[in-house]
Structure formats: C-alpha cells, structure tokens
Amino acid sequence: MTKVMSSDDKKLLENPVWEAISGQQFSLGKVNGQAALYDMQVSPFGGVQEVSESSLNDLADLCSPGRIVALLYKDATVPESNRWELLEYVYVWQMVHRAQVEPVTIESTTLTDEFIDRMIELATLTNPGPFSSRTIELGDYHGVLENDQLVAMAGERFKPPHWVEISGVCTHPSAQGRGYAAGLVNELVQQIDLHGDGAFLHVRVGSPSEQVALRVYERLGFEHCQRMELAVLQRI
C-alpha cells in the first residue's frame, strides 16, 4: 500500500540529506553541530539543519580545502562566505510515489560489489548523478545485464525517516526504449512499499531528459511534490 504523505513527511523531504545522514545513514558520513556530510566516496552531498552562516561554518569544519559539496534544500538563500565558493546553482523537481500502477516486469539482477566497475562505467557514460566507489552502500541497486554488460540500473540513495529516494536511474544508449528504467524503478518502489516506507526522487529542472523523465515517472505513479534548490559549493 502506497504511503500516505503527511505534513510532517513533507517537512522531512524539504531537507532529506540532513535527515538521512543525521539518522539512518549516520555510519556513511559524519555530523558536526548543524551540518552533516557523506564520506567522499559515498556521495558529494552534505546537509544542514537550516541554511545559515553558522551551519555552513560547521560544514566547512568537516571538509578539507578543495572539497566539493552539494546541498539540497527548500526556500533558502546560501549566504556569502569566505569559506565557500558557489560553483553552480540549479533547481530540481521532487516527486513522491502516490499511486499504484500496473507492474512493469523485466529480468533484473541485484547489483553487488562485484559490479562496481561496471556501475561506475555506466554512470560515467549516462550521467544520472554522482556515483563513486562506495555509492552502492547507500542502498539496494538493481540492474539489467545483456551479454554480461550492465545496460541499465537504478538504486536507493537518501533515506530520511520512513522515506527512500530512488536515484542513479540510467540506461546505456544501446538499450534505450526497452522499458528497463521503468521496470527497475517499479521494482524498487514495490520493495520500498513492502517495508512500509514511501518512495521519492528528483529530476533536474532544465536537463535534456527532464520532460521524458517526468512523463516516465508520472506513468509509474509519481506526482510532483515540490521544487527544491541545489547548490554546488567548493571549500576554499
């Protein structure tokens, strides 16, 4: 049964990275005061309780110079800081799963550490978002193999209380149009639902694949929740 979203849930999803690292995924990063940060080889994302000068200082104390950190938040302005340089600023759509749909059936494989090199290769080619040697530790990943080549994958990333983000959704150009991405996302949604949690995801506003991705996710039962802001910062 699809999770019913409350006002408290929406508040959690306004700051999913902080809620994840300071909670269930604490072992994959570190927390300092009002800031939290995933280990570099897990994810470039960090989180703060609220976007402020003091929280950014706490975040800076977790980083060595040159470290790049992505911040995801709702309705805030990143203050100027002599400890951070703003490299990029974009918007993303946050979508939550609201409706059950007819299952999309594919033949998939649970991805484990033995697939890391192939996962990084596919992510580098298709650019679904940051993917490093330990990203797989964030959650379960499923993939599709053709002649032992990984041609599609999707997995779990941020895990705030009672919610799981679906991320890393990508398909090799040679295997597009076969429904692999939809099938993998559908599998993950069902798995998340069985655990009593809700599924959510993000789509970058203005990306070349934005409209196609939105249509696919809407067909899979996802609905727009809110527009989020993402800042990419570099520690000075």
Contacts in CASP RR format, 6 or more apart in sequence:
PFRMAT RR
TARGET T0000
AUTHOR 0000-0000-0000
METHOD contacts of the structure
MODEL  1
MTKVMSSDDKKLLENPVWEAISGQQFSLGKVNGQAALYDMQVSPFGGVQE
VSESSLNDLADLCSPGRIVALLYKDATVPESNRWELLEYVYVWQMVHRAQ
VEPVTIESTTLTDEFIDRMIELATLTNPGPFSSRTIELGDYHGVLENDQL
VAMAGERFKPPHWVEISGVCTHPSAQGRGYAAGLVNELVQQIDLHGDGAF
LHVRVGSPSEQVALRVYERLGFEHCQRMELAVLQRI
1 193 0 8 1.000
2 97 0 8 1.000
2 98 0 8 1.000
2 99 0 8 1.000
2 100 0 8 1.000
2 193 0 8 1.000
2 198 0 8 1.000
3 9 0 8 1.000
3 97 0 8 1.000
3 162 0 8 1.000
3 163 0 8 1.000
3 193 0 8 1.000
3 196 0 8 1.000
3 197 0 8 1.000
3 198 0 8 1.000
5 96 0 8 1.000
5 98 0 8 1.000
5 225 0 8 1.000
9 162 0 8 1.000
9 163 0 8 1.000
10 225 0 8 1.000
10 226 0 8 1.000
12 19 0 8 1.000
12 160 0 8 1.000
12 161 0 8 1.000
12 162 0 8 1.000
12 163 0 8 1.000
13 94 0 8 1.000
13 96 0 8 1.000
13 160 0 8 1.000
13 163 0 8 1.000
13 200 0 8 1.000
13 225 0 8 1.000
13 226 0 8 1.000
14 73 0 8 1.000
14 74 0 8 1.000
14 75 0 8 1.000
14 226 0 8 1.000
14 228 0 8 1.000
15 47 0 8 1.000
15 49 0 8 1.000
15 50 0 8 1.000
15 72 0 8 1.000
15 73 0 8 1.000
15 74 0 8 1.000
15 160 0 8 1.000
16 72 0 8 1.000
16 158 0 8 1.000
16 160 0 8 1.000
16 163 0 8 1.000
16 165 0 8 1.000
16 200 0 8 1.000
17 36 0 8 1.000
17 45 0 8 1.000
17 46 0 8 1.000
17 47 0 8 1.000
17 71 0 8 1.000
17 72 0 8 1.000
17 158 0 8 1.000
18 36 0 8 1.000
18 46 0 8 1.000
18 47 0 8 1.000
18 48 0 8 1.000
18 49 0 8 1.000
19 158 0 8 1.000
19 160 0 8 1.000
19 161 0 8 1.000
20 158 0 8 1.000
20 159 0 8 1.000
20 160 0 8 1.000
21 28 0 8 1.000
21 29 0 8 1.000
21 31 0 8 1.000
21 36 0 8 1.000
21 37 0 8 1.000
21 38 0 8 1.000
21 46 0 8 1.000
21 47 0 8 1.000
22 31 0 8 1.000
22 36 0 8 1.000
23 161 0 8 1.000
24 159 0 8 1.000
24 160 0 8 1.000
24 161 0 8 1.000
25 38 0 8 1.000
25 138 0 8 1.000
25 158 0 8 1.000
25 159 0 8 1.000
28 38 0 8 1.000
28 39 0 8 1.000
28 42 0 8 1.000
28 43 0 8 1.000
28 134 0 8 1.000
28 137 0 8 1.000
28 138 0 8 1.000
29 36 0 8 1.000
29 37 0 8 1.000
29 38 0 8 1.000
29 39 0 8 1.000
29 42 0 8 1.000
30 36 0 8 1.000
30 37 0 8 1.000
30 39 0 8 1.000
30 62 0 8 1.000
31 37 0 8 1.000
32 58 0 8 1.000
32 59 0 8 1.000
32 61 0 8 1.000
32 62 0 8 1.000
33 58 0 8 1.000
34 48 0 8 1.000
34 49 0 8 1.000
34 50 0 8 1.000
34 52 0 8 1.000
34 54 0 8 1.000
34 55 0 8 1.000
34 58 0 8 1.000
35 46 0 8 1.000
35 47 0 8 1.000
35 48 0 8 1.000
35 49 0 8 1.000
35 55 0 8 1.000
35 56 0 8 1.000
35 58 0 8 1.000
35 59 0 8 1.000
35 61 0 8 1.000
35 62 0 8 1.000
36 46 0 8 1.000
36 47 0 8 1.000
36 48 0 8 1.000
36 62 0 8 1.000
37 45 0 8 1.000
37 46 0 8 1.000
37 47 0 8 1.000
37 59 0 8 1.000
37 62 0 8 1.000
37 63 0 8 1.000
37 69 0 8 1.000
38 44 0 8 1.000
38 45 0 8 1.000
38 46 0 8 1.000
39 134 0 8 1.000
40 67 0 8 1.000
40 132 0 8 1.000
41 132 0 8 1.000
41 133 0 8 1.000
41 134 0 8 1.000
41 135 0 8 1.000
42 132 0 8 1.000
42 134 0 8 1.000
42 135 0 8 1.000
42 137 0 8 1.000
42 138 0 8 1.000
43 130 0 8 1.000
43 132 0 8 1.000
43 135 0 8 1.000
43 138 0 8 1.000
43 157 0 8 1.000
44 68 0 8 1.000
44 69 0 8 1.000
44 70 0 8 1.000
44 130 0 8 1.000
45 69 0 8 1.000
45 70 0 8 1.000
45 71 0 8 1.000
45 72 0 8 1.000
45 130 0 8 1.000
45 158 0 8 1.000
46 59 0 8 1.000
46 69 0 8 1.000
46 70 0 8 1.000
46 71 0 8 1.000
47 59 0 8 1.000
47 71 0 8 1.000
47 72 0 8 1.000
47 73 0 8 1.000
48 55 0 8 1.000
48 56 0 8 1.000
48 58 0 8 1.000
48 59 0 8 1.000
48 71 0 8 1.000
48 73 0 8 1.000
49 55 0 8 1.000
50 76 0 8 1.000
51 71 0 8 1.000
51 73 0 8 1.000
51 76 0 8 1.000
51 77 0 8 1.000
51 78 0 8 1.000
51 79 0 8 1.000
52 79 0 8 1.000
53 79 0 8 1.000
53 81 0 8 1.000
56 78 0 8 1.000
56 79 0 8 1.000
56 81 0 8 1.000
56 83 0 8 1.000
56 84 0 8 1.000
57 81 0 8 1.000
57 83 0 8 1.000
59 69 0 8 1.000
60 81 0 8 1.000
60 83 0 8 1.000
60 84 0 8 1.000
60 235 0 8 1.000
63 69 0 8 1.000
63 235 0 8 1.000
64 235 0 8 1.000
65 235 0 8 1.000
65 236 0 8 1.000
66 234 0 8 1.000
66 235 0 8 1.000
66 236 0 8 1.000
67 234 0 8 1.000
67 235 0 8 1.000
68 87 0 8 1.000
68 232 0 8 1.000
68 233 0 8 1.000
68 234 0 8 1.000
68 235 0 8 1.000
69 232 0 8 1.000
69 233 0 8 1.000
69 234 0 8 1.000
69 235 0 8 1.000
70 130 0 8 1.000
70 230 0 8 1.000
70 231 0 8 1.000
70 232 0 8 1.000
70 233 0 8 1.000
71 78 0 8 1.000
71 230 0 8 1.000
71 231 0 8 1.000
71 232 0 8 1.000
71 233 0 8 1.000
72 92 0 8 1.000
72 202 0 8 1.000
72 228 0 8 1.000
72 229 0 8 1.000
72 230 0 8 1.000
73 228 0 8 1.000
73 229 0 8 1.000
73 231 0 8 1.000
74 226 0 8 1.000
74 228 0 8 1.000
74 229 0 8 1.000
75 229 0 8 1.000
76 229 0 8 1.000
78 84 0 8 1.000
78 86 0 8 1.000
78 89 0 8 1.000
78 231 0 8 1.000
78 233 0 8 1.000
82 236 0 8 1.000
83 235 0 8 1.000
83 236 0 8 1.000
84 233 0 8 1.000
84 234 0 8 1.000
84 235 0 8 1.000
84 236 0 8 1.000
85 233 0 8 1.000
85 234 0 8 1.000
85 236 0 8 1.000
86 231 0 8 1.000
86 232 0 8 1.000
86 233 0 8 1.000
87 232 0 8 1.000
87 233 0 8 1.000
87 234 0 8 1.000
88 231 0 8 1.000
88 232 0 8 1.000
89 229 0 8 1.000
89 230 0 8 1.000
89 231 0 8 1.000
89 232 0 8 1.000
90 204 0 8 1.000
90 205 0 8 1.000
90 229 0 8 1.000
90 230 0 8 1.000
91 204 0 8 1.000
91 205 0 8 1.000
91 227 0 8 1.000
91 228 0 8 1.000
91 229 0 8 1.000
91 230 0 8 1.000
92 202 0 8 1.000
92 203 0 8 1.000
92 204 0 8 1.000
92 205 0 8 1.000
92 227 0 8 1.000
92 228 0 8 1.000
92 229 0 8 1.000
92 230 0 8 1.000
93 202 0 8 1.000
93 203 0 8 1.000
93 204 0 8 1.000
93 205 0 8 1.000
93 210 0 8 1.000
93 214 0 8 1.000
93 224 0 8 1.000
93 227 0 8 1.000
93 228 0 8 1.000
94 200 0 8 1.000
94 201 0 8 1.000
94 202 0 8 1.000
94 224 0 8 1.000
94 225 0 8 1.000
94 226 0 8 1.000
94 227 0 8 1.000
94 228 0 8 1.000
95 200 0 8 1.000
95 201 0 8 1.000
95 202 0 8 1.000
95 203 0 8 1.000
95 214 0 8 1.000
95 217 0 8 1.000
95 222 0 8 1.000
95 223 0 8 1.000
95 224 0 8 1.000
95 225 0 8 1.000
96 198 0 8 1.000
96 199 0 8 1.000
96 200 0 8 1.000
96 222 0 8 1.000
96 223 0 8 1.000
96 225 0 8 1.000
97 189 0 8 1.000
97 192 0 8 1.000
97 193 0 8 1.000
97 198 0 8 1.000
97 199 0 8 1.000
97 200 0 8 1.000
97 220 0 8 1.000
97 221 0 8 1.000
97 222 0 8 1.000
98 221 0 8 1.000
98 222 0 8 1.000
98 223 0 8 1.000
99 221 0 8 1.000
99 223 0 8 1.000
100 221 0 8 1.000
101 186 0 8 1.000
101 219 0 8 1.000
101 220 0 8 1.000
101 221 0 8 1.000
103 186 0 8 1.000
103 190 0 8 1.000
104 179 0 8 1.000
104 182 0 8 1.000
104 183 0 8 1.000
104 186 0 8 1.000
104 220 0 8 1.000
105 183 0 8 1.000
106 144 0 8 1.000
106 179 0 8 1.000
106 180 0 8 1.000
106 183 0 8 1.000
106 184 0 8 1.000
106 187 0 8 1.000
107 144 0 8 1.000
108 142 0 8 1.000
108 143 0 8 1.000
108 144 0 8 1.000
108 183 0 8 1.000
108 184 0 8 1.000
108 187 0 8 1.000
109 142 0 8 1.000
109 143 0 8 1.000
109 144 0 8 1.000
109 145 0 8 1.000
110 140 0 8 1.000
110 141 0 8 1.000
110 142 0 8 1.000
110 143 0 8 1.000
111 119 0 8 1.000
111 136 0 8 1.000
111 141 0 8 1.000
111 142 0 8 1.000
111 143 0 8 1.000
111 150 0 8 1.000
111 153 0 8 1.000
112 136 0 8 1.000
113 136 0 8 1.000
115 141 0 8 1.000
115 150 0 8 1.000
116 133 0 8 1.000
116 136 0 8 1.000
118 149 0 8 1.000
118 150 0 8 1.000
119 131 0 8 1.000
119 135 0 8 1.000
119 136 0 8 1.000
119 141 0 8 1.000
119 150 0 8 1.000
119 153 0 8 1.000
120 131 0 8 1.000
120 132 0 8 1.000
120 133 0 8 1.000
121 150 0 8 1.000
122 150 0 8 1.000
122 151 0 8 1.000
122 152 0 8 1.000
122 153 0 8 1.000
122 170 0 8 1.000
122 172 0 8 1.000
123 129 0 8 1.000
123 131 0 8 1.000
123 153 0 8 1.000
123 168 0 8 1.000
123 170 0 8 1.000
124 131 0 8 1.000
125 172 0 8 1.000
125 173 0 8 1.000
126 170 0 8 1.000
126 171 0 8 1.000
126 172 0 8 1.000
126 173 0 8 1.000
127 170 0 8 1.000
128 167 0 8 1.000
128 168 0 8 1.000
128 169 0 8 1.000
128 170 0 8 1.000
129 167 0 8 1.000
129 168 0 8 1.000
131 168 0 8 1.000
135 157 0 8 1.000
138 156 0 8 1.000
138 157 0 8 1.000
138 158 0 8 1.000
138 159 0 8 1.000
138 167 0 8 1.000
139 155 0 8 1.000
139 156 0 8 1.000
139 157 0 8 1.000
139 159 0 8 1.000
140 155 0 8 1.000
140 156 0 8 1.000
140 188 0 8 1.000
140 191 0 8 1.000
141 153 0 8 1.000
141 154 0 8 1.000
141 155 0 8 1.000
141 156 0 8 1.000
142 153 0 8 1.000
142 154 0 8 1.000
142 155 0 8 1.000
142 184 0 8 1.000
142 187 0 8 1.000
142 188 0 8 1.000
143 150 0 8 1.000
143 152 0 8 1.000
143 153 0 8 1.000
143 154 0 8 1.000
143 180 0 8 1.000
143 184 0 8 1.000
144 150 0 8 1.000
144 151 0 8 1.000
144 152 0 8 1.000
144 153 0 8 1.000
144 175 0 8 1.000
144 180 0 8 1.000
144 184 0 8 1.000
145 151 0 8 1.000
146 175 0 8 1.000
149 172 0 8 1.000
150 172 0 8 1.000
151 171 0 8 1.000
151 172 0 8 1.000
151 174 0 8 1.000
151 175 0 8 1.000
151 180 0 8 1.000
152 170 0 8 1.000
152 171 0 8 1.000
152 172 0 8 1.000
152 175 0 8 1.000
152 180 0 8 1.000
152 181 0 8 1.000
152 184 0 8 1.000
153 168 0 8 1.000
153 169 0 8 1.000
153 170 0 8 1.000
153 184 0 8 1.000
154 166 0 8 1.000
154 167 0 8 1.000
154 168 0 8 1.000
154 169 0 8 1.000
154 170 0 8 1.000
154 181 0 8 1.000
154 184 0 8 1.000
154 185 0 8 1.000
154 187 0 8 1.000
154 188 0 8 1.000
155 166 0 8 1.000
155 167 0 8 1.000
155 168 0 8 1.000
155 169 0 8 1.000
155 184 0 8 1.000
155 188 0 8 1.000
156 164 0 8 1.000
156 165 0 8 1.000
156 166 0 8 1.000
156 167 0 8 1.000
156 188 0 8 1.000
156 192 0 8 1.000
157 165 0 8 1.000
157 166 0 8 1.000
157 167 0 8 1.000
157 168 0 8 1.000
158 164 0 8 1.000
158 165 0 8 1.000
158 167 0 8 1.000
159 165 0 8 1.000
162 196 0 8 1.000
162 197 0 8 1.000
162 198 0 8 1.000
163 197 0 8 1.000
163 198 0 8 1.000
163 199 0 8 1.000
163 200 0 8 1.000
164 188 0 8 1.000
164 192 0 8 1.000
164 195 0 8 1.000
164 197 0 8 1.000
164 198 0 8 1.000
164 199 0 8 1.000
164 200 0 8 1.000
165 199 0 8 1.000
165 200 0 8 1.000
165 201 0 8 1.000
165 202 0 8 1.000
166 185 0 8 1.000
166 188 0 8 1.000
166 189 0 8 1.000
166 192 0 8 1.000
166 199 0 8 1.000
166 200 0 8 1.000
166 201 0 8 1.000
167 201 0 8 1.000
167 202 0 8 1.000
169 181 0 8 1.000
169 184 0 8 1.000
169 185 0 8 1.000
169 201 0 8 1.000
170 181 0 8 1.000
171 177 0 8 1.000
171 178 0 8 1.000
171 180 0 8 1.000
171 181 0 8 1.000
181 216 0 8 1.000
182 216 0 8 1.000
182 219 0 8 1.000
182 220 0 8 1.000
185 201 0 8 1.000
185 216 0 8 1.000
185 217 0 8 1.000
185 220 0 8 1.000
186 220 0 8 1.000
188 199 0 8 1.000
189 199 0 8 1.000
189 220 0 8 1.000
192 198 0 8 1.000
192 199 0 8 1.000
193 199 0 8 1.000
199 222 0 8 1.000
200 225 0 8 1.000
201 217 0 8 1.000
201 222 0 8 1.000
202 228 0 8 1.000
203 210 0 8 1.000
203 213 0 8 1.000
203 214 0 8 1.000
203 217 0 8 1.000
204 210 0 8 1.000
205 227 0 8 1.000
207 213 0 8 1.000
END
